Amino acid sequence: MQYTYRTKGVCSQQMEIETDGNIITHVNIIGGCHGNGQGVARLVEGMDMDTAISKMEGIRCGFKNTSCPDQLAQALKQMKAKAAEA
């Protein structure tokens, strides 16, 4: 499954995510800190979506209520919900 997520409240603008079943196969974080985006993307590739969500959800960036990892967790949750609807 391929999914594009428009981020909210962070420096990055968009996340492109690919999964095979419940496994994350590719993540591309567009905008924001390129190094951190690449690092987060590489760390979650090959990871189960539920594991990634549990590790990243709720992480904050400075005084913001969210972060790029938290936004990725939110995107994965949306992907799971859409897959369940299908």
N, C-alpha and C positions, 0 to 999 in steps of 0.2 A: 504494500500500500504506500502511496506517496501522499504527502500532506504538506501544505504551505500554511504557516502560522504567522500572523502579523502580531508582533510583540507590543506590549503595553507597559509604559513606565520605565523603560530601560534604554540604553544607548543603541543597542542593535535594533534593526527595523523589521527583520523577517527571519524565519527559520524554515528551512526545507528539510523534511524528514522522510526517510524511507524505512519501511519495516518489512520483514518476512515473517508473517504470523505475529508472534509477540516479541520478536527479536529486532532490535534496532540495527539496521544495516548501514545507514549513512545519515549524517547530519551536516548541513551547511548553514552556518550562522552568518547572516549578512548585516554588516555595519557593526558598530561598537568596537571593542578592543579585539583586534584580529587574533592576537596571540591567545588570549583567554578563550575566545570562540573556538579556535582550532583545538585547544587543549580539551575543552569540555566535549566537543564533538568526537574527538578520538577516544576519550575515556568511555563514552557510552556506546560506541559502536561495538556490536556483538553482545551487548547487555540486554537482559530481559526488560521490557518496558516497566513492569511493576517494580523491579529493583531500582531502576533509574529514577522513577517517580519518588520512591521512598527515600532515596539518598539526596535528591535535589529540592524537593518541595519545601517551601518555607525559608529557603536561604535568602537573606537580604543583602543588598548592596548599599553600604553607607546608611544614609537616613531614608532610603527608599523602602517601600513595603515589599519590594520584589527584587529580583536579580535575573541575569540571563539564565543561570541554571534553574531558577524557579519558573521562569517563563517556558523553558524547555519542558519541565515537568507538567505545566499547564497544557502545553501543546500535546504532549503524550496522552494526557487524560482526555482531551478532546478527541484525539485519534481513536482511543479505545471506545469512547461513547459512540462515535460515528460508525465504527466497525460493528458494534453491538446492534445498531439500528438496521444495518444491512441484512 
